Amino acid sequence: MRSSEDLALETIEEIRLAAKVREAMGTLPPADAALIALTAFERYSPAQAAAALGITEGAARTRLHRARVRIAAALGNLEVDTNVTKETSR
């Protein structure tokens, strides 16, 4: 069974990661962020997202690719601290 300290540390790490994702999403133009949100979080297909945003499917796919590359670059330097629990439970 995990301790309450381990659970708290896990929650803190999740909050930190969520903040980094929000920050990366904030670097995108609003229309591209909407595409990412619809496809990644709402599980729309690119065609469904395109229809929802009033653009062609081809345009949606191109913009999704570019947006994903930018988000990956923004999150590329993200380090997950797997030693937090080990260091604090000594």
C-alpha positions as MATLAB code, in Angstrom:
seq = 'MRSSEDLALETIEEIRLAAKVREAMGTLPPADAALIALTAFERYSPAQAAAALGITEGAARTRLHRARVRIAAALGNLEVDTNVTKETSR';
ca = [
       0.000    0.000    0.000;
       1.284    3.428   -0.913;
       1.731    6.034    1.760;
      -0.133    9.315    1.803;
       3.211   11.021    1.190;
       3.689    9.001   -2.013;
       0.166    9.880   -3.144;
       0.765   13.567   -2.423;
       4.033   13.535   -4.351;
       2.330   11.822   -7.272;
      -0.411   14.454   -7.263;
       2.159   17.251   -7.200;
       3.946   15.694  -10.190;
       0.655   15.388  -12.105;
      -0.115   19.050  -11.424;
       3.381   20.038  -12.600;
       2.993   18.032  -15.808;
      -0.468   19.476  -16.472;
       0.956   22.989  -16.081;
       3.694   22.200  -18.615;
       1.115   20.901  -21.111;
      -1.028   24.031  -20.616;
       2.071   26.168  -21.139;
       2.950   24.293  -24.350;
      -0.634   24.605  -25.595;
      -0.480   28.323  -24.869;
       2.353   28.743  -27.356;
       0.083   27.664  -30.206;
      -2.246   29.912  -32.166;
      -5.781   29.520  -30.770;
      -7.051   27.657  -33.844;
      -4.223   25.114  -33.597;
      -4.744   24.706  -29.855;
      -8.422   24.021  -30.573;
      -7.462   21.318  -33.074;
      -5.167   19.664  -30.536;
      -7.813   19.885  -27.831;
     -10.487   18.358  -30.043;
      -8.332   15.491  -31.310;
      -6.187   14.708  -28.273;
      -8.562   15.411  -25.411;
     -12.039   15.106  -26.924;
     -11.104   12.205  -29.250;
     -12.442   13.817  -32.417;
     -11.063   12.484  -35.669;
      -9.232   15.049  -37.803;
     -12.261   15.081  -40.133;
     -14.653   15.741  -37.226;
     -12.394   18.471  -35.826;
     -12.149   20.063  -39.274;
     -15.935   20.103  -39.619;
     -16.329   21.572  -36.127;
     -13.860   24.349  -36.938;
     -15.059   25.002  -40.479;
     -11.823   24.038  -42.251;
     -10.957   21.296  -44.707;
      -9.748   17.931  -43.496;
      -6.462   18.439  -45.337;
      -5.899   21.760  -43.618;
      -6.711   20.177  -40.261;
      -4.209   17.363  -40.804;
      -1.467   19.779  -41.853;
      -2.094   22.096  -38.912;
      -2.286   19.153  -36.502;
       1.076   17.883  -37.673;
       2.709   21.280  -37.240;
       1.063   21.840  -33.853;
       2.167   18.423  -32.594;
       5.747   19.142  -33.662;
       5.676   22.447  -31.763;
       4.204   20.859  -28.641;
       6.734   18.035  -28.751;
       9.530   20.598  -28.990;
       8.095   22.568  -26.081;
       7.774   19.441  -23.957;
      11.039   17.914  -25.176;
      12.981   19.374  -22.296;
      10.428   18.133  -19.787;
      11.985   15.930  -17.165;
       9.881   13.639  -15.052;
      11.484   13.435  -11.645;
      11.297    9.750  -10.805;
      13.569   10.243   -7.805;
      11.203   12.498   -5.853;
       9.731    9.651   -3.837;
      13.094    7.977   -3.270;
      14.785   11.170   -2.117;
      12.054   12.286    0.247;
      11.365    8.918    1.841;
      14.920    8.445    3.140;
];
